[in-house]
Amino acid sequence: MNKLFKTMTDAEYDAVYELSPQQDNQPQDASAYTKIMINDLVRQAYIGVYDFEHGKTQPIKINMEIAIDPIADWEADQHENTVCYAAIVEKIDNLIAEGHIQLVETFAEKIAALCLQNSKVQSVKIKLEKTEIVENCGGVGVEIFRTR
């Protein structure tokens, strides 16, 4: 495990970026939102700016938090009342299938944009890491936070 960096908790992240629930497009009551999570999704992708990264795939680890409004009719227990994580993963796979991406930042922005196309999504936090590009390192990458 990479000991250089520690993983920030949500509270630490909010403090660093001075986000309150209202500022990051969450409901007024911080406890009144639903978070869809996709954790440690690993995909092989054509990504990178260096010549040695072209023409071959490398593993990318994807972590996401997708904030949506609370499900008003949760008792109905209906799939269409929420955001489908399987559909998000399928859209990520489709982005990868489009071909080589130079920057992890570009890939993260594309994922955020596709998530925010869904009107139920209020905000998304995406962390992408290349896990094998730097020797003796758990991963290098980017984390972004986007709202509607």
Secondary structure, DSSP 4 states (H G I P E B T S, - for coil): ---SS-PPPHHHHHHHTT--TTTTT--SSTTS-EEEEEEEEEEEE-B-SSGGGTTS-EEEEEEEEEEE---TTGGG--GGGS--HHHHHHHHHHHHHT--BS-HHHHHHHHHHHHHTSTTEEEEEEEEEESSSSTT-S-EEEEEEEE-
